[in-house]
């Protein structure tokens, strides 16, 4: 039982139960290796919550934590089996979408993720509005090494 708990804490962050930075890096590496083998593309999507710090400071950390859990749930619901979702910092997430025939194949999933978290969210009976900044890089198109992804 201790090994399972240790593994969980080593690869998943406790609040949202998403994979952490370490596991995210591993998943990126796996996707890159697979893309090279299969001559496919990998989309690596960085999502930063705009306004989270203000909400967290003005509404309290418990509301901020619930907001993060809700955002994680929304993103995970949209993503389903299309990729891997990780929380890599307080208000930053990474999505890895592999096995793409063309970079544009990720567009509909990314737009649905954007819509799902840019809406007004209800957290502890409070209406909270956040927006996100999304950045996408495509491996191997963007001339970066796997370590830079």
Residue frames as qw, qx, qy, qz and C-alpha x, y, z in Angstrom:
[[0.000, 0.885, 0.465, 0.000, 0.00, 0.00, 0.00],
 [0.313, -0.774, 0.095, 0.542, 2.85, 2.40, 0.76],
 [0.403, -0.088, 0.588, 0.696, 4.35, 1.87, -2.72],
 [0.169, 0.647, 0.647, 0.366, 1.05, 2.82, -4.37],
 [0.190, -0.928, -0.249, 0.201, 0.78, 5.95, -2.21],
 [0.430, -0.555, 0.321, 0.635, 4.40, 6.86, -2.93],
 [0.365, 0.199, 0.658, 0.628, 3.89, 6.36, -6.68],
 [0.049, 0.825, 0.543, 0.147, 0.74, 8.47, -6.58],
 [0.261, -0.904, -0.052, 0.334, 2.48, 11.33, -4.80],
 [0.479, -0.359, 0.463, 0.654, 5.48, 11.10, -7.12],
 [0.230, 0.159, 0.686, 0.672, 3.47, 11.38, -10.35],
 [0.125, -0.686, -0.589, -0.409, 0.19, 13.08, -9.50],
 [0.023, 0.265, -0.316, 0.911, -0.54, 16.32, -7.77],
 [0.046, -0.264, -0.884, 0.383, -2.96, 15.96, -4.87],
 [0.282, 0.345, 0.261, -0.856, -5.48, 18.77, -5.49],
 [0.626, 0.393, -0.198, -0.644, -6.71, 17.91, -8.99],
 [0.790, -0.101, 0.604, 0.001, -5.26, 14.39, -9.15],
 [0.688, 0.715, -0.108, -0.060, -3.81, 15.22, -12.54],
 [0.861, 0.068, -0.060, 0.500, -0.35, 14.15, -13.55],
 [0.325, -0.857, 0.037, 0.399, 2.35, 16.49, -12.30],
 [0.232, 0.862, -0.369, -0.258, 5.26, 18.19, -14.06],
 [0.300, -0.446, 0.832, 0.137, 7.45, 15.10, -13.80],
 [0.565, 0.267, 0.780, -0.003, 4.90, 12.73, -15.33],
 [0.464, 0.827, 0.139, -0.285, 4.00, 15.35, -17.93],
 [0.058, 0.751, -0.587, -0.297, 7.62, 15.49, -19.09],
 [0.397, -0.143, 0.901, 0.097, 7.65, 11.71, -19.34],
 [0.561, 0.553, 0.596, -0.157, 4.42, 11.69, -21.37],
 [0.330, 0.864, -0.173, -0.339, 5.84, 14.33, -23.71],
 [0.129, -0.549, 0.788, 0.248, 8.96, 12.23, -24.25],
 [0.492, 0.148, 0.858, -0.011, 6.84, 9.13, -24.96],
 [0.517, 0.739, 0.347, -0.258, 4.66, 11.05, -27.43],
 [0.179, 0.823, -0.417, -0.341, 7.71, 12.47, -29.22],
 [0.274, -0.321, 0.887, 0.187, 9.34, 9.03, -29.56],
 [0.516, 0.397, 0.753, -0.093, 6.08, 7.58, -30.85],
 [0.417, 0.833, 0.100, -0.349, 5.64, 10.48, -33.30],
 [0.028, 0.677, -0.645, -0.354, 9.10, 9.95, -34.73],
 [0.355, -0.063, 0.928, 0.090, 8.45, 6.23, -35.15],
 [0.401, 0.540, 0.737, -0.062, 5.00, 6.73, -36.75],
 [0.224, 0.155, 0.346, 0.898, 5.79, 9.97, -38.63],
 [0.196, -0.776, -0.575, -0.169, 2.98, 11.78, -36.81],
 [0.074, 0.577, -0.165, 0.797, 2.70, 15.10, -34.99],
 [0.430, -0.465, -0.650, 0.420, 2.37, 15.93, -31.31],
 [0.097, -0.754, -0.115, -0.640, 0.57, 19.02, -30.07],
 [0.467, -0.276, -0.567, 0.619, 1.76, 20.33, -26.72],
 [0.152, -0.749, -0.326, -0.556, -0.74, 22.82, -25.37],
 [0.316, -0.082, -0.520, 0.789, 0.13, 25.19, -22.51],
 [0.270, -0.725, -0.484, -0.409, -2.83, 26.65, -20.64],
 [0.270, -0.010, -0.448, 0.852, -2.44, 29.54, -18.21],
 [0.156, -0.749, -0.644, 0.004, -5.42, 30.78, -16.20],
 [0.160, 0.379, -0.022, 0.911, -5.72, 34.56, -16.38],
 [0.428, -0.529, -0.010, -0.733, -7.15, 36.16, -13.27],
 [0.780, -0.267, -0.564, 0.054, -6.68, 33.14, -11.04],
 [0.442, 0.022, -0.482, 0.756, -4.37, 34.93, -8.60],
 [0.233, -0.263, 0.067, -0.934, -6.91, 37.74, -8.10],
 [0.751, -0.314, -0.358, -0.458, -9.71, 35.24, -7.44],
 [0.750, -0.113, -0.568, 0.320, -7.50, 33.18, -5.14],
 [0.287, 0.068, -0.399, 0.868, -6.47, 36.25, -3.12],
 [0.318, -0.203, 0.026, -0.926, -9.87, 37.97, -3.02],
 [0.780, -0.207, -0.288, -0.516, -12.15, 34.95, -2.58],
 [0.654, -0.504, 0.523, -0.211, -9.84, 32.77, -0.48],
 [0.035, 0.443, -0.871, -0.211, -7.65, 29.78, -1.15],
 [0.453, 0.168, 0.852, -0.201, -10.48, 27.31, -0.64],
 [0.579, 0.692, 0.219, -0.373, -12.43, 28.96, -3.51],
 [0.239, 0.727, -0.564, -0.309, -9.24, 29.06, -5.58],
 [0.239, -0.237, 0.941, 0.030, -8.65, 25.36, -4.96],
 [0.551, 0.419, 0.672, -0.264, -12.24, 24.51, -5.93],
 [0.468, 0.778, -0.106, -0.406, -11.85, 26.61, -9.07],
 [0.059, 0.566, -0.787, -0.240, -8.70, 24.70, -10.03],
 [0.385, 0.048, 0.917, -0.094, -10.51, 21.39, -9.50],
 [0.556, 0.624, 0.411, -0.364, -13.43, 22.58, -11.62],
 [0.344, 0.761, -0.400, -0.378, -11.12, 23.77, -14.42],
 [0.129, -0.361, 0.916, 0.120, -9.27, 20.44, -14.32],
 [0.495, 0.291, 0.789, -0.220, -12.58, 18.58, -14.52],
 [0.517, 0.738, 0.113, -0.418, -13.79, 20.72, -17.44],
 [0.217, 0.684, -0.622, -0.315, -10.55, 20.23, -19.38],
 [0.259, -0.181, 0.949, -0.006, -10.46, 16.51, -18.66],
 [0.569, 0.451, 0.600, -0.335, -14.08, 16.14, -19.79],
 [0.507, 0.768, -0.134, -0.369, -13.38, 17.86, -23.11],
 [0.081, 0.626, -0.754, -0.182, -10.12, 16.03, -23.64],
 [0.954, -0.017, 0.105, -0.280, -11.42, 12.55, -22.79],
 [0.889, -0.133, 0.342, 0.275, -9.08, 10.06, -24.44],
 [0.565, 0.805, 0.018, 0.178, -7.60, 12.53, -26.94],
 [0.419, 0.617, -0.413, 0.523, -4.55, 13.33, -24.81],
 [0.625, -0.316, -0.535, 0.472, -2.92, 13.69, -21.44],
 [0.151, -0.867, -0.071, -0.471, -3.74, 16.57, -19.09],
 [0.657, -0.160, -0.437, 0.593, -1.26, 17.69, -16.43],
 [0.210, -0.968, -0.077, -0.116, -1.13, 20.47, -13.90],
 [0.750, 0.253, -0.228, 0.568, 2.43, 21.76, -13.89],
 [0.199, 0.132, -0.339, 0.910, 2.12, 24.83, -11.67],
 [0.159, 0.297, 0.595, -0.730, -0.46, 26.59, -9.52],
 [0.519, 0.597, 0.304, -0.531, -2.56, 27.85, -12.45],
 [0.318, 0.578, -0.588, -0.467, -0.83, 26.24, -15.43],
 [0.850, 0.090, 0.495, -0.154, -1.81, 23.10, -17.27],
 [0.089, 0.469, -0.721, -0.502, -0.26, 21.15, -20.13],
 [0.855, 0.263, 0.326, -0.306, -2.06, 18.93, -22.61],
 [0.137, -0.402, 0.795, 0.432, -0.23, 16.44, -24.81],
 [0.792, 0.412, 0.248, -0.377, -2.13, 15.32, -27.89],
 [0.271, -0.425, 0.766, 0.399, -0.23, 12.75, -29.92],
 [0.423, 0.205, 0.854, 0.223, -0.71, 10.68, -33.03],
 [0.357, 0.743, 0.192, -0.533, -1.87, 13.62, -35.16],
 [0.707, 0.383, 0.449, 0.390, -1.76, 13.23, -38.93],
 [0.286, 0.587, 0.116, 0.748, -1.60, 17.03, -39.25],
 [0.171, -0.026, -0.470, 0.866, -1.26, 19.83, -36.70],
 [0.387, -0.162, -0.142, -0.896, -4.75, 21.08, -37.55],
 [0.586, -0.246, -0.753, -0.170, -6.22, 17.83, -36.25],
 [0.361, -0.270, -0.649, 0.612, -5.92, 19.22, -32.72],
 [0.060, -0.244, -0.079, -0.965, -7.88, 22.42, -33.46],
 [0.557, -0.469, -0.429, -0.534, -11.36, 21.24, -32.46],
 [0.708, -0.397, -0.510, 0.286, -10.19, 19.79, -29.13],
 [0.378, -0.049, -0.227, 0.896, -8.21, 22.93, -28.29],
 [0.216, -0.330, -0.200, -0.897, -11.16, 25.18, -29.13],
 [0.667, -0.490, -0.493, -0.268, -13.50, 23.06, -26.98],
 [0.627, -0.283, -0.444, 0.574, -11.01, 23.24, -24.08],
 [0.152, 0.125, -0.048, 0.979, -10.83, 27.02, -24.48],
 [0.433, -0.424, -0.346, -0.716, -14.61, 27.34, -24.47],
 [0.701, -0.414, -0.581, 0.011, -15.02, 25.05, -21.46],
 [0.561, -0.389, -0.370, 0.630, -12.85, 27.15, -19.15],
 [0.136, 0.132, 0.085, 0.978, -13.54, 30.60, -20.55],
 [0.383, -0.590, -0.535, -0.467, -17.15, 30.41, -19.44],
 [0.356, -0.555, 0.354, -0.663, -18.46, 31.64, -16.11],
 [0.552, -0.030, -0.824, 0.125, -17.96, 28.88, -13.56],
 [0.605, -0.643, -0.030, -0.468, -19.95, 28.39, -10.39],
 [0.563, 0.134, -0.679, 0.452, -17.74, 27.65, -7.39],
 [0.246, -0.315, -0.681, 0.614, -19.20, 27.57, -3.89],
 [0.103, 0.797, 0.585, -0.110, -22.28, 29.44, -5.11],
 [0.084, -0.754, 0.137, 0.636, -20.10, 32.21, -6.58],
 [0.724, 0.659, 0.186, 0.090, -19.99, 33.08, -10.25],
 [0.447, -0.630, 0.379, 0.510, -16.36, 33.27, -11.30],
 [0.681, 0.731, 0.038, -0.021, -15.11, 34.40, -14.67],
 [0.505, -0.547, 0.483, 0.461, -11.64, 33.49, -15.82],
 [0.692, 0.677, -0.173, -0.179, -9.97, 33.48, -19.15],
 [0.847, -0.249, 0.354, 0.307, -7.02, 31.53, -20.41],
 [0.246, 0.766, -0.493, -0.330, -3.96, 32.02, -22.49],
 [0.932, 0.056, 0.356, 0.043, -3.22, 29.03, -24.66],
 [0.143, 0.729, -0.583, -0.328, 0.04, 28.40, -26.44],
 [0.954, 0.137, 0.256, -0.070, 0.62, 25.44, -28.73],
 [0.019, 0.646, -0.689, -0.328, 3.75, 23.92, -30.13],
 [0.943, 0.240, 0.027, -0.229, 3.80, 21.08, -32.62],
 [0.375, -0.524, 0.731, 0.226, 6.52, 18.50, -32.62],
 [0.670, -0.246, 0.135, 0.687, 8.48, 18.13, -34.90],
 [0.345, 0.795, 0.340, 0.365, 7.31, 21.23, -36.82],
 [0.171, -0.981, -0.024, -0.086, 8.50, 23.93, -34.47],
 [0.603, 0.562, -0.394, 0.406, 12.20, 23.00, -34.73],
 [0.403, -0.678, 0.457, -0.410, 12.64, 22.26, -31.07],
 [0.315, 0.227, -0.913, 0.122, 14.29, 19.31, -29.48],
 [0.601, -0.436, -0.649, -0.165, 12.18, 16.94, -27.39],
 [0.470, -0.280, -0.511, 0.663, 13.77, 18.42, -24.25],
 [0.006, 0.000, -0.023, 1.000, 12.43, 21.88, -25.13],
 [0.379, -0.399, -0.628, -0.550, 8.82, 20.72, -25.54]]
